[in-house]
Amino acid sequence: MSEENTSASPTDSALAVRDGQVVADTVQWLEKAVIGKRPGTPP
């Protein structure tokens, strides 16, 4: 992070954390969907 745009840094960091959480949730949802469709796997 550059010190030039100090005002944008907190927002960018918050968005990055939020995006990371969204990606993690999506990955977990996809894994559950794939595992749920996989034959022979207990629910």
ABEGO torsion letter per residue (X at the ends): XBAABAAAAAAAAAAAAAAAAAAAAAAAAAAAAAAAABBGBBX
